[in-house]
Amino acid sequence: MRFVMLVHSLVSDWNHGNAHFLRGVARELLRRGHDVVAHEPADGWSRANLCADHGTAPLERFARAYPELDGVARPYAGAAALDLDAALDGADVVLVHEWTDPALVARVGAHHARHPGRYALLFHDTHHRAVTQPEALAAFDLSAYDGVLAFGGCLRELYLARGWARRAWTWHEAADTTLFQPRAEPTEGDLVWIGNWGDGERTAELDEFLIQPVRALGLRARVYGVRYPESARRALAEAGIEYGGWLANFEVPSVFARFRVTVHVPRRPYVEALPGIPTIRPFEALACGIPLVSAPWVDRERLFAVGRDYLLARDGGEMRRHLEAVLGDRDLATRLSAHGRRTIAARHACAHRVDQLLEIAGELGRTAHPAPVQRLAERVAS
């Protein structure tokens, strides 16, 4: 089948975690012999900020890290200028991400209405705006869409309850286990945290569950991410935490391998308004086999097993005690690492999400056709 994605960005993961998952899904679809195209705005904020901070070198590194995605990502100059007849030509399934321009979302819907039955059209939501900015989501015209892929059950329920979608499926993010897996690297420190500052959505939580425990335990720690204000960098420095800035996502497994533990500090909207959505970071950490200690969140859908896949800290004091236990007990660290990896391998790899996507496509009347496509191995070889 031919999958066409309209995304914010596939090539840039600057403050854009959804790129991680979309890359993994695209790679898995290609591996299975499907065709994939991803259209993204050439001036999107993620790509623009990445290039402003680092030039075009990260885009070149992306091409080297993901040779199979060469030609998959296709930038367009503006939402109004995108030729939908050409962009959607031959599509069997079209995925439109929630960060797409609302006018373009509506245009795609109108195109689908003019060509009924030609392809399945799905809206993909991986953010908390449905709760924190409902007026922004209500502005999307999804009347001609076949349904919504929501990255959590509570978000799916919200779309249905508010009448924003006729059908909706829970489609959690997952780890690309062909990339996120344990690696052998020399140890550099005790704790690493990879995440963006969060626009004030977890400032207090980062202080309680990351900065203060590291300070109290005197850990060798490093933090990677973007959008850290001067006050945040100063707080890290005062706690003895090294700030590493932006980190390309494909480098994360090597970084995890050089530290002994990591933490998960979810943004407040996910904890308070969208329970059950962990975001992609825990999936990737567990896939890499690094022991994980998490700040509070409600695993409403039982994605993981608390105490076996990761440890849960209810407050800063418990976070400190858990970190001390993991760093001081090699057997505990090994058990957490092994169990977390098994859980990802059994339930939460991008391959599992592609299985689900193909099932949904089947429900919507789209099945694999015999038309020849260029397979992943051929793409890499060329």
JOJO-V812259 format. One record per residue. BURIAL is # if it has 24 or more other C-alpha atoms within 12 Angstrom, else .. D_LAST is the distance of its C-alpha to the last C-alpha in Angstrom with 1 decimal. Layout:
BEGIN
BURIAL,D_LAST + BURIAL,D_LAST
END
This chain:
BEGIN
#,21.2 + #,20.0 + #,21.0 + #,21.7 + #,23.0 + #,25.2 + #,25.4 + #,27.0 + #,23.8 + #,20.7 + #,19.7 + #,23.3 + #,25.5 + #,28.4 + #,31.4 + #,29.1 + #,28.8 + #,27.6 + #,24.1 + #,23.9 + #,24.6 + #,22.5 + #,19.4 + #,20.3 + #,21.1 + #,17.8 + #,15.8 + #,18.3 + #,18.1 + #,14.3 + #,14.9 + .,17.5 + #,15.5 + #,17.0 + #,15.6 + #,16.5 + #,17.3 + #,19.5 + #,21.7 + #,23.5 + #,26.2 + #,25.1 + .,28.6 + #,28.9 + .,31.2 + #,28.8 + #,26.2 + #,29.1 + #,30.9 + #,28.0 + .,27.3 + .,31.1 + .,31.5 + .,28.4 + .,26.9 + .,23.2 + .,22.1 + #,21.8 + #,19.3 + .,17.1 + .,17.8 + #,16.8 + .,13.3 + .,13.1 + .,14.9 + #,13.0 + #,9.3 + #,9.3 + #,11.8 + #,10.0 + .,11.5 + #,13.9 + #,16.6 + #,18.2 + #,21.4 + .,24.4 + .,27.3 + .,30.1 + #,31.1 + .,33.3 + .,30.8 + #,28.0 + .,27.9 + #,28.1 + .,28.0 + .,24.5 + #,23.4 + #,24.7 + .,23.8 + .,23.1 + #,23.6 + #,25.2 + #,25.8 + #,26.3 + #,26.9 + #,28.8 + #,29.4 + #,32.9 + #,32.2 + #,31.2 + #,33.8 + #,36.7 + .,36.8 + #,33.2 + #,33.9 + #,36.8 + #,34.9 + #,32.3 + #,35.3 + .,37.0 + #,33.9 + #,33.8 + .,37.6 + .,37.1 + .,34.6 + .,36.1 + .,34.2 + .,30.9 + #,29.2 + #,30.5 + #,31.1 + #,31.4 + #,32.5 + #,31.3 + #,33.8 + #,33.3 + #,36.2 + #,39.9 + .,40.8 + #,42.1 + #,45.0 + .,45.3 + .,44.7 + .,45.4 + .,46.2 + .,42.6 + #,41.3 + .,44.1 + .,42.9 + #,39.8 + #,40.3 + #,38.8 + #,41.2 + #,38.5 + #,36.1 + #,35.9 + #,36.2 + #,35.4 + #,33.3 + #,35.4 + #,34.5 + #,38.0 + #,40.8 + #,43.2 + #,41.0 + #,40.4 + #,44.2 + #,44.7 + #,42.7 + .,44.7 + .,48.0 + .,47.7 + .,46.5 + #,43.3 + #,41.3 + .,42.3 + #,40.1 + #,38.4 + #,36.6 + #,36.3 + #,32.7 + #,32.7 + #,30.0 + #,28.5 + #,26.5 + #,22.8 + #,23.7 + #,20.3 + #,20.9 + #,24.7 + #,26.2 + #,28.7 + .,27.7 + .,29.8 + .,30.9 + .,34.2 + .,36.7 + .,37.5 + #,39.8 + #,41.5 + #,40.2 + #,37.3 + #,37.0 + #,33.9 + #,34.9 + #,35.9 + #,39.6 + #,40.0 + .,42.1 + .,45.4 + .,44.4 + #,44.7 + #,46.5 + #,49.4 + #,47.3 + #,45.2 + #,48.5 + #,50.0 + #,47.1 + #,45.2 + #,47.1 + #,50.5 + #,49.5 + #,47.5 + #,50.4 + #,53.0 + #,51.1 + .,50.1 + #,46.5 + #,43.7 + #,41.5 + #,38.6 + #,37.5 + #,34.3 + #,34.0 + #,34.7 + #,37.7 + #,40.2 + .,43.4 + .,45.5 + .,48.0 + #,45.3 + #,44.0 + .,47.6 + #,48.3 + #,45.3 + .,46.5 + .,50.1 + #,49.0 + #,47.1 + #,43.7 + #,40.9 + #,38.8 + .,35.1 + #,34.1 + #,30.8 + #,28.3 + #,24.6 + #,24.4 + #,21.6 + #,24.1 + #,26.9 + #,26.6 + #,27.1 + #,30.0 + #,31.6 + #,31.5 + #,33.6 + #,36.4 + #,38.9 + #,39.3 + #,38.2 + #,40.0 + #,39.4 + #,41.5 + #,40.9 + #,41.8 + #,45.3 + #,44.4 + #,42.5 + #,45.4 + .,48.1 + #,46.8 + #,43.7 + #,44.5 + #,41.9 + #,38.8 + #,37.7 + #,34.6 + #,31.3 + #,32.4 + #,34.4 + #,31.7 + #,29.3 + #,32.2 + #,33.2 + #,29.8 + #,29.7 + #,33.1 + #,35.1 + #,38.6 + #,39.3 + #,42.6 + #,42.8 + #,45.3 + #,46.9 + #,45.0 + #,45.9 + #,43.5 + .,44.9 + .,42.3 + .,42.4 + #,38.8 + #,39.8 + .,42.8 + #,44.8 + .,46.1 + #,43.4 + #,40.1 + #,41.5 + #,44.9 + #,46.4 + #,48.7 + .,51.3 + #,52.3 + #,51.7 + .,54.1 + .,52.3 + #,49.0 + #,50.5 + #,51.9 + #,48.7 + #,46.7 + #,49.5 + .,49.3 + #,45.6 + #,45.6 + .,48.8 + .,48.0 + .,45.1 + .,45.7 + #,45.6 + #,42.3 + #,40.8 + #,42.0 + #,40.7 + #,37.3 + #,37.0 + #,38.4 + #,36.2 + #,33.1 + #,34.4 + #,35.1 + #,31.7 + #,30.1 + .,32.6 + #,32.7 + #,30.7 + #,27.0 + #,24.5 + #,24.1 + #,27.8 + #,27.5 + #,24.8 + .,27.2 + #,29.9 + #,27.9 + #,27.2 + .,30.9 + #,31.9 + #,29.7 + .,31.5 + .,34.8 + #,33.9 + .,33.2 + #,29.4 + .,27.9 + .,24.5 + .,24.2 + .,22.6 + .,20.3 + .,16.8 + .,14.1 + .,10.4 + .,10.8 + #,9.9 + .,8.6 + .,6.1 + .,5.2 + .,5.4 + .,3.8 + .,0.0
END
